Amino acid sequence: MDQRNGVQIKDLLKLKFVSDPQLSPDGHRLAYVVKEINEDKKYESHLYIMDVGTQTSVRWTSGKSIDFYPRWSPDGSELLFLSNRSEKMQVWKISSQGGEPEQVTDAEHGVSSPSWHPDGHSILYTFTEKMEQKEGPIVVDTLRYKADGKPTLTSQSYEHIGRISLETKKADVLTKGDADYLYARFTSDGKGIVYAKFGEDEPGSYRQSKIYLHEFGQNPVEISTIKGTVSHPICSPDGRYIAYVGHDQSYGPATYNELWVYDRENGSTLCLTEKLDIQIGDVMISDLHSVEMSPGLFWNSTSEHLYFLASEFGNTELYSIDLFGNVDKIVEGDRHIFQYAMDDGAKDVYLAVSTPSHPGDLVRHDINSLMEEPITFHNEEFLSDITLSVPGTVQYPSQDGTVIHGWMMKPNDFRSGQKYPMILYIHGGPHMMYGNTFFHEFQVLTAKGYAVLYLNPRGSHGYGQTFVNACRGDYGGGDYQDLMSGVDHVLDTYDWIDPEELYVTGGSYGGFMTNWIVGSTDRFKAAVTQRSICNWQSFYGVSDIGYFFTEGEIGAHMENDPEKLWYHSPIRLVKNVDTPLLIIHGEKDFRCPIEQAEQLYIALKQQNKPTRLIRFPDADHNLSRNGDPSMRLARLEQISGWFDHYRFSPQSSRVANIQ
């Protein structure tokens, strides 16, 4: 069979999104989820169960529903899962021997995050409690009143913890008040729960949370000791310890997570990772896996070791740590481990893994022998008849000597002696990380004949706390130099890159930087800015995170230094822009609201600059990752069409005619 030379936009419809491995209590079966895009161009997902011994998988649920989040009962006889098969997302259960699913919850506004009581007779879950909205004006009197991805104002709703008996179907509400209660789990003996409470609504306290231990019959007790952001509490099997992840916000939004353990016997708390300069958790940027649920922490059966994912130097890998702070990297490699499941003895680990040349499947890893084998092949058909562009690493000193790391992908039709156009693609965050994972969009662009350069400039995760903090207060400064030095480096290194055919794009912070670049240099032939920031003064008040993110990243408030906000605003440079700029934005983006795109478009248009605005209906900030499939395809058509037009047109000032 002749292989197709590269990935097409429509190949998004062929990809399978494999995730959330969950090992049965006896270790003999593995439940997991496969999401795909159906013939109606809508997402659907289903549970699969694998016999670990034979490595044969059976699809366990059916229909055009979203079924996900499988969780085994303590005795392994049943699985809980979340599903929208009754319209609202509810908890369902199904026998591990097969049969029809049974609905467990019937919350008016849906539920999330179910977990079993140790005796298997009841479950915890999180549900949304909304204020009754009467006709007329909506009254807002809280600082935090909206959040990207939520269709209603968050000041009108809160997340609470419920418990339901599987025998009597009686449901109890365990929390109340104007706060969000998340990550709830039963204690190991089932006599209480642990959870994170997000409740403060005062200046300077947003995103601060606390961990509570609530033993039934007693008042909840705060067990976290830092003033900052804490989450994902989990009790040790012996019941003595409660581990959680968090940080004290000492570097604002750029602060690295730490791992904390509370000792219930003596009431003490210890930070296990104070000497570990890596980001705990998966912060890899991908258009396939950036929205997967965090697997959190895992205790071994003796309550002596914790396991967690961490991100470093373009990889997300699996680590272990003991109660004395001794750390081991137990599964490593140039790849993206985005979820995992372990047996009680922590001998075998089942990994959800992606690489630059594989969209993602499950592998089994023997921790003792280091032997590893693939166990699912859901993307085998897609990969069987296609040629991919495999990235190579780049590393270079920026203007001030800071070493920058990244990747270069060659065009699929690369031939020695020819010249090729190159796209600089800038990630969002900025405190995220490009790395060794699959990117459908990058593969599409290389199949169209472009080289793709993607870098981790200062501000990115993966290179230590000092590096990730280095862009704060200096947006458009050292980070801009890092990116321009990268372009200079690859032009000096690779004679096949055409210096007259350079293009640039990025989303969110990457959109900000695209705007900054086209206002600072004319070296790019065309640009696409996506879900961007152009004006920090207005962003401060309209974004769901603007009032704290602006101060945390730019280092100024509207009331104390509006001039600094204006200085770092790309719209200040709009008179310098001659690069044709396509502006892409979602209508319901609360993170970087569409007024940012509107300002930039009008400012360019009234000066007769080459520009176009594309508005995506009902799309939020995550359009490129989990947006409506039809809109994701249309977005890629617009981006590649804009670049193609200016690549093949001798008149770069003419606005592209793209429908």
C-alpha positions in Angstrom: 0.0 0.0 0.0 1.3 3.4 -0.9 1.5 5.7 2.1 -0.2 9.1 2.0 2.4 11.8 2.4 1.2 13.5 5.5 -1.9 14.3 7.7 -4.9 16.0 6.2 -7.3 18.3 8.1 -10.1 15.8 7.8 -7.9 13.1 9.4 -9.0 14.6 12.7 -12.2 12.6 12.2 -10.2 9.3 12.1 -8.3 9.8 15.4 -9.1 7.8 18.5 -8.6 9.5 21.9 -7.6 6.8 24.3 -7.5 7.8 28.0 -8.2 7.1 31.7 -6.9 3.6 32.4 -8.4 2.1 35.6 -7.2 -1.2 36.9 -9.6 -3.5 38.7 -9.0 -4.4 42.4 -7.8 -7.9 41.5 -5.5 -6.5 38.8 -7.0 -8.8 36.1 -8.9 -6.2 34.1 -8.3 -2.7 32.8 -11.1 -0.3 32.1 -10.4 2.7 29.8 -12.1 5.2 27.5 -12.0 5.7 23.8 -13.4 9.0 22.4 -14.0 9.5 18.7 -15.8 11.8 16.3 -18.8 10.0 14.8 -20.4 10.3 11.3 -22.4 13.3 12.5 -19.1 15.1 13.4 -20.0 14.9 17.0 -17.9 13.5 19.9 -18.9 10.2 21.4 -17.0 8.1 23.9 -17.3 4.6 25.3 -15.9 2.4 28.0 -13.7 -0.6 27.1 -12.6 -3.4 29.4 -9.4 -5.4 28.7 -8.5 -8.8 30.1 -4.9 -8.1 31.2 -3.8 -11.7 30.8 -4.9 -12.0 27.1 -4.8 -8.3 26.3 -8.1 -8.5 24.5 -10.5 -5.6 24.8 -14.3 -5.4 24.6 -16.3 -2.3 24.2 -18.5 -2.1 27.3 -21.0 0.7 26.5 -22.7 1.7 23.2 -24.8 4.4 21.6 -24.0 8.0 20.6 -23.4 9.1 24.2 -20.4 10.5 26.1 -19.5 7.7 28.5 -16.3 8.3 30.5 -14.7 8.3 34.0 -14.9 4.6 34.8 -14.3 3.7 38.4 -14.3 0.1 39.8 -16.2 -0.9 42.9 -14.1 -2.1 45.8 -15.0 -5.7 45.0 -14.6 -5.3 41.2 -18.1 -6.4 40.5 -19.3 -3.0 39.1 -18.1 0.1 37.4 -19.3 3.6 37.9 -19.1 6.0 35.0 -20.3 9.4 33.9 -22.7 9.7 30.9 -24.9 12.2 29.2 -27.2 9.5 27.9 -30.0 11.1 30.0 -29.1 14.6 28.6 -27.5 16.0 31.8 -24.2 14.3 32.9 -25.1 11.8 35.6 -23.5 8.8 37.4 -24.3 5.4 35.9 -23.2 2.0 36.9 -22.8 -1.2 35.0 -21.9 -4.8 36.0 -18.3 -5.9 35.2 -20.0 -9.0 33.8 -21.9 -7.0 31.2 -25.5 -5.9 30.8 -27.5 -2.7 30.7 -26.2 0.4 32.6 -28.3 1.8 35.4 -28.6 5.4 36.2 -27.6 6.3 39.8 -27.9 10.1 40.2 -30.6 12.5 38.9 -29.2 15.9 39.8 -31.0 18.7 38.1 -27.8 20.3 36.7 -25.6 17.2 36.3 -22.8 15.8 38.4 -19.1 15.0 38.2 -16.2 13.1 39.9 -17.9 10.1 41.5 -16.0 7.9 43.9 -16.8 4.7 45.9 -17.2 4.3 49.6 -14.8 1.6 50.8 -17.7 -0.7 51.5 -19.1 -0.3 48.0 -22.6 0.7 49.2 -22.5 4.4 48.5 -20.7 7.0 46.4 -19.6 10.6 46.6 -20.0 13.0 43.7 -19.9 16.7 42.9 -23.0 18.4 41.7 -23.8 21.9 40.5 -26.2 23.9 42.7 -27.6 26.9 40.7 -29.5 29.9 42.0 -33.0 30.1 40.5 -32.9 32.7 37.8 -36.0 34.7 37.4 -36.9 36.8 34.4 -35.3 40.2 34.4 -31.8 41.6 35.1 -29.0 39.4 36.4 -27.6 40.8 39.6 -23.8 40.4 40.0 -22.2 41.3 43.3 -19.1 39.0 43.5 -15.6 39.5 42.1 -15.5 36.0 40.5 -18.7 35.7 38.5 -17.7 34.0 35.2 -15.4 31.2 34.0 -14.4 30.1 30.6 -16.2 27.0 29.4 -19.1 27.5 31.7 -22.3 28.6 30.0 -23.8 30.4 33.0 -22.3 32.9 35.3 -20.5 31.2 38.1 -21.8 33.7 40.7 -25.1 32.0 40.1 -23.9 28.5 40.8 -21.6 26.5 43.1 -20.1 23.0 43.2 -21.1 20.9 46.2 -20.5 17.4 47.4 -23.3 14.8 47.5 -23.5 11.3 48.8 -26.0 8.6 47.6 -26.8 5.2 48.9 -26.8 2.6 46.1 -29.3 0.5 48.0 -31.9 3.1 49.1 -31.1 5.7 46.4 -31.3 8.3 49.2 -29.0 11.3 48.5 -27.5 13.6 51.1 -25.9 17.0 50.6 -22.6 17.2 52.5 -21.6 20.8 51.9 -23.4 24.1 51.6 -22.8 27.8 51.2 -21.2 30.2 48.7 -18.1 28.2 47.9 -17.0 25.4 45.5 -16.1 22.0 47.0 -14.0 19.8 44.7 -11.9 16.7 44.6 -13.9 14.9 47.3 -12.8 11.4 48.4 -13.8 9.1 51.2 -11.1 8.5 53.9 -9.6 5.0 53.9 -11.9 3.8 56.7 -15.0 5.4 55.1 -15.7 7.4 58.2 -15.2 10.8 56.6 -14.2 12.7 53.5 -11.4 14.9 52.3 -11.9 17.7 49.8 -10.7 21.1 48.6 -12.7 24.2 49.2 -12.5 27.2 46.9 -14.5 30.0 48.6 -12.9 33.4 49.0 -14.1 36.2 46.9 -11.9 39.1 48.0 -9.1 40.9 46.1 -5.9 39.0 46.2 -7.5 35.7 47.2 -8.9 34.3 44.0 -7.9 30.7 43.2 -6.9 30.2 46.8 -8.2 27.0 48.3 -7.9 24.9 51.4 -7.9 21.1 52.1 -10.4 19.9 54.7 -10.9 16.6 56.6 -14.5 16.1 57.6 -15.0 13.1 59.9 -18.7 12.4 59.9 -20.3 13.6 63.1 -17.7 16.3 63.6 -16.9 19.7 62.2 -14.7 19.9 59.1 -11.0 20.7 60.0 -8.7 22.6 57.7 -5.5 20.5 57.3 -3.6 22.5 54.6 -1.0 24.9 56.0 -0.2 27.2 53.1 -2.1 30.2 51.8 -2.4 29.5 48.1 -3.8 26.9 45.8 -4.2 23.3 46.9 -6.1 20.4 45.4 -6.4 16.6 44.7 -6.3 15.2 48.3 -5.9 11.5 48.7 -5.7 9.3 51.8 -3.1 6.6 52.3 -4.3 3.0 52.4 -3.5 2.8 56.1 -5.5 6.0 56.8 -2.6 7.8 58.5 -1.6 10.3 55.8 -3.4 12.7 53.4 -1.4 13.8 50.5 -2.3 16.8 48.3 -0.7 19.1 45.6 -0.4 22.8 45.8 1.7 26.0 46.1 1.8 29.3 48.0 1.5 31.5 44.9 4.9 33.1 45.7 5.6 33.4 42.0 2.0 34.2 41.1 0.6 32.1 38.2 4.1 30.9 37.5 4.5 29.1 40.9 5.6 25.4 40.7 3.4 22.9 42.5 4.7 21.0 45.5 3.6 17.8 47.1 2.4 17.9 50.7 1.6 15.2 53.3 -0.5 15.7 56.4 0.0 13.2 59.2 -3.3 12.5 61.0 -1.5 11.0 64.0 0.4 14.1 65.1 -1.2 16.8 63.0 2.0 17.8 61.2 2.4 18.7 57.6 5.5 18.1 55.5 6.4 19.4 52.0 8.1 16.4 50.3 9.3 18.2 47.2 10.9 21.4 48.5 14.2 20.3 46.9 12.6 19.2 43.6 12.7 21.9 40.9 10.1 20.5 38.5 6.5 21.1 37.9 4.3 18.4 39.4 1.5 17.5 37.0 1.1 17.3 33.2 1.5 20.8 31.6 2.1 19.5 28.0 0.5 21.5 25.2 -1.3 19.3 22.7 -4.4 19.5 20.5 -5.3 16.0 21.4 -4.6 15.6 25.2 -4.4 19.0 26.8 -7.9 18.6 28.3 -7.5 15.2 29.8 -8.3 14.7 33.5 -5.4 14.8 35.9 -4.7 11.3 37.3 -3.6 13.0 40.6 -1.6 11.0 43.1 -1.4 7.3 43.8 -0.3 5.6 47.1 1.4 2.2 47.1 -0.2 -0.5 49.2 2.2 0.0 52.2 1.5 3.8 52.4 5.2 4.5 52.0 5.5 5.9 48.5 3.5 8.3 46.4 3.4 8.3 42.6 2.8 11.3 40.4 3.4 12.8 36.9 5.7 15.7 36.4 6.8 17.8 33.5 10.5 18.5 32.6 12.4 19.4 29.4 9.6 18.6 27.0 8.5 15.3 28.6 5.9 14.3 31.1 7.1 11.3 33.1 6.2 9.2 36.1 7.9 9.7 39.5 7.8 8.2 42.9 8.6 9.8 46.3 8.8 8.4 49.8 7.9 10.1 53.1 11.5 11.3 53.5 11.4 13.2 50.2 13.6 10.7 48.2 12.6 10.9 44.5 12.9 8.4 41.7 11.9 8.8 38.1 10.4 5.4 37.5 9.1 5.7 33.9 10.9 8.1 31.6 11.6 8.9 28.0 11.0 11.4 25.2 7.2 11.2 25.3 4.0 12.4 26.9 2.5 10.3 29.7 -0.8 11.9 30.3 -2.5 9.3 32.6 -1.6 6.1 34.4 -2.9 3.3 36.5 -0.9 1.0 38.9 -1.5 -2.3 40.6 -1.5 -2.4 44.4 2.1 -3.7 44.6 3.3 -0.9 42.2 4.9 -3.5 40.0 3.0 -2.9 36.7 1.9 0.5 35.5 -0.5 1.1 32.6 0.3 4.3 30.8 -1.6 6.5 28.4 1.2 7.7 26.2 1.6 9.9 23.2 4.7 10.7 21.1 5.4 13.1 18.2 4.7 10.2 15.9 1.8 8.5 17.7 -1.6 10.1 18.7 -1.8 8.0 21.8 -2.7 4.5 23.1 -2.0 2.4 26.3 1.2 0.5 27.1 2.1 -1.8 30.0 5.4 -1.1 31.8 7.1 -3.5 34.2 8.7 -1.2 36.8 11.2 -3.9 37.9 12.4 -5.1 34.5 11.7 -1.8 32.7 10.2 -3.9 29.9 7.3 -2.3 28.1 4.7 -3.3 25.5 1.8 -1.7 23.7 -1.5 -3.2 24.7 -4.0 -1.1 22.7 -3.9 -0.3 19.0 -6.9 2.0 18.5 -4.9 4.4 16.2 -3.2 1.6 14.3 -5.5 2.0 11.2 -4.8 5.7 11.1 -1.1 5.2 11.3 -0.9 2.3 8.9 -1.0 4.2 5.6 0.4 7.6 6.5 3.8 9.3 6.5 4.4 11.6 9.4 7.0 14.4 10.0 9.1 13.5 13.0 10.5 16.6 14.8 14.1 17.1 15.7 15.3 19.1 18.7 16.8 22.5 18.6 18.8 24.3 21.3 20.4 27.7 21.3 21.4 30.7 23.4 19.1 33.7 23.4 20.5 37.2 23.2 21.2 37.3 26.9 22.7 33.8 26.9 19.6 32.0 28.3 19.5 28.5 26.7 16.2 27.8 24.8 14.9 24.4 23.8 12.5 23.4 21.1 11.7 21.4 18.0 11.7 21.7 14.3 9.5 19.7 11.9 10.5 19.3 8.2 7.9 19.5 5.5 6.7 16.1 4.4 7.8 16.7 0.8 11.3 17.7 1.9 14.0 17.3 -0.7 17.6 18.3 -0.2 18.6 21.4 -2.1 15.2 23.0 -2.1 13.9 25.9 -0.1 10.8 25.7 2.2 8.6 28.1 4.1 8.6 28.0 7.9 5.9 28.7 10.5 6.9 29.8 14.0 4.1 28.4 16.3 4.0 29.9 19.8 2.2 28.1 22.7 -0.2 29.6 25.2 0.0 29.9 28.9 2.6 31.2 28.9 3.3 28.7 31.8 2.8 25.6 29.8 5.2 23.4 27.8 5.6 22.2 24.2 7.1 18.7 24.1 7.3 15.2 22.8 3.6 14.6 22.1 1.5 14.3 18.9 0.1 17.5 17.3 -2.5 17.0 14.6 -2.2 20.6 13.5 1.5 20.6 13.1 1.3 17.4 11.0 -1.3 19.2 8.8 1.0 22.1 8.2 4.0 20.0 7.4 1.9 18.0 4.9 1.1 21.3 3.3 4.8 21.9 2.7 5.7 24.1 5.7 8.4 23.5 8.3 7.1 24.1 11.8 9.3 25.6 14.5 7.9 25.3 18.1 9.9 26.5 21.1 9.7 26.9 24.9 10.7 30.5 25.5 11.3 31.8 29.0 8.0 31.5 30.9 7.5 27.9 29.8 7.3 25.0 32.2 9.9 22.3 32.2 13.2 24.1 32.9 13.0 25.2 36.6 11.2 27.8 38.7 13.6 30.6 37.7 13.0 30.0 34.0 9.2 29.8 34.3 9.1 33.0 36.3 11.4 34.9 33.9 8.7 36.4 31.6 6.6 37.9 34.4 6.7 41.7 34.2 8.6 41.5 30.9 6.0 40.3 28.3 7.4 41.2 24.9 11.0 41.5 26.3 13.2 38.5 26.9 10.5 36.1 25.6 10.3 38.0 22.3 14.1 37.8 22.0 14.0 34.1 22.8 11.7 33.5 19.8 13.5 35.8 17.4 16.8 34.2 18.4 15.3 30.9 17.6 14.3 32.0 14.1 17.8 33.4 13.6 19.3 30.1 14.9 17.4 27.8 12.5 18.0 30.1 9.5 21.8 29.9 10.3 21.6 26.1 10.9 19.3 24.9 8.1 20.0 26.3 4.6 16.7 24.8 3.3 14.5 27.4 5.2 13.5 30.3 2.9 14.1 33.5 4.9 11.5 35.3 2.6 8.8 32.8 3.5 8.5 33.0 7.3 5.1 32.9 9.0 3.9 33.1 12.6 0.9 32.1 14.7 -0.1 31.2 18.2 -3.0 31.1 20.6 -3.8 32.9 23.9 -0.3 34.0 25.2 0.9 32.8 21.8 -1.7 35.1 20.2 -0.4 38.0 22.4 3.1 37.2 21.2 2.0 37.0 17.6 0.4 40.5 17.9 3.6 41.8 19.6 5.8 40.3 16.8 3.9 41.8 13.9 4.0 45.2 15.7 7.8 44.8 16.2 9.2 43.3 13.0 8.3 42.9 9.3 10.2 39.7 8.9 7.1 37.5 8.7 5.2 37.3 5.4 1.8 36.6 7.1 0.5 35.9 10.6 -2.5 34.4 12.3 -3.4 35.4 15.9 -5.8 33.2 17.8 -7.8 33.8 21.0 -5.3 36.6 21.7 -4.7 39.4 24.1 -4.0 42.9 22.6 -4.9 45.3 25.4 -4.1 44.6 29.0 -6.0 47.6 30.2 -9.3 46.2 29.0 -8.4 42.5 29.6 -8.0 43.4 33.2 -11.8 43.9 33.6 -13.3 41.6 31.0 -11.4 38.3 31.3 -12.5 35.7 33.9 -9.0 35.8 35.2 -8.0 39.3 34.2 -8.1 41.0 37.6 -5.5 38.7 39.1 -3.6 37.4 36.0 -2.8 40.9 34.8 -1.1 41.8 38.1 0.5 38.4 38.4 2.0 38.4 34.9 2.4 42.1 33.9 3.1 43.3 37.4 0.6 46.1 37.5 -3.0 47.0 38.3 -5.2 49.5 36.4 -5.4 51.7 39.5 -1.7 51.8 40.3 0.2 51.6 37.0 -2.1 51.7 33.9 0.9 53.0 31.9 2.7 49.7 32.3 -0.3 47.8 31.2 -0.5 50.0 28.1 3.3 49.6 27.4 2.9 45.8 27.2 -0.3 45.9 25.1 0.3 45.0 21.4 -2.4 47.3 20.3 0.0 50.1 21.2 2.1 49.0 18.3 -0.7 48.6 15.7 0.6 51.6 13.6 3.7 49.5 12.9 1.9 46.5 11.6 2.3 45.7 7.9 2.1 41.9 8.1 -1.2 40.5 6.9 -2.9 39.4 10.1 -5.8 36.9 10.3 -7.6 37.2 13.7 -9.4 34.1 14.9 -11.6 34.1 18.1 -14.4 32.2 19.8 -17.6 34.1 20.5 -17.9 32.7 24.0 -14.3 32.9 25.0 -14.3 34.3 28.6 -10.6 33.7 29.1 -9.5 36.1 26.3 -12.9 37.7 25.5 -13.7 38.5 21.8 -13.5 42.2 22.5 -9.8 41.8 22.3 -10.1 40.6 18.7 -12.6 43.3 17.9 -10.3 46.1 19.2 -7.4 44.8 17.2 -9.4 44.3 14.0 -10.9 47.8 14.1 -7.6 49.4 14.9 -6.0 47.6 11.9 -8.9 48.0 9.6 -9.3 51.8 10.0 -5.7 52.2 9.0 -6.3 50.0 6.0 -4.0 47.3 7.2 -4.4 43.8 5.6 -6.5 41.9 8.1 -9.6 39.7 8.6 -11.6 38.6 11.6 -13.0 35.1 11.9 -15.6 34.7 14.7 -16.5 31.1 15.8 -20.0 30.8 17.2 -20.4 29.2 20.6 -16.7 28.5 20.9 -14.8 29.1 24.1 -11.1 29.3 24.8 -10.6 25.6 24.1 -11.8 25.6 20.5 -8.6 24.1 19.1 -8.5 21.3 21.7 -12.1 20.2 22.4 -14.3 22.5 20.4 -17.0 21.3 18.1 -15.4 19.1 15.5 -16.9 21.0 12.5 -15.5 24.3 14.0 -12.1 22.7 14.6 -11.9 21.6 10.9 -13.0 25.1 9.8 -10.4 26.7 12.0 -7.6 24.7 10.4 -8.9 25.5 6.9 -8.8 29.2 7.7 -5.3 29.1 9.2 -3.7 27.0 6.4 -5.7 28.9 3.7 -4.3 32.3 5.0 -0.8 31.1 4.9 -1.2 29.4 1.6 -2.6 32.5 0.0 0.4 34.7 1.0 2.9 31.9 0.3 1.7 31.7 -3.3 0.7 35.3 -3.9 3.3 37.8 -5.1 1.3 40.7 -3.5 1.5 40.1 0.2 -0.5 43.2 1.1 -3.7 41.9 -0.5 -6.2 40.3 1.9 -6.6 36.6 1.3 -9.9 35.5 -0.3 -10.8 32.6 1.9 -14.4 31.5 2.4 
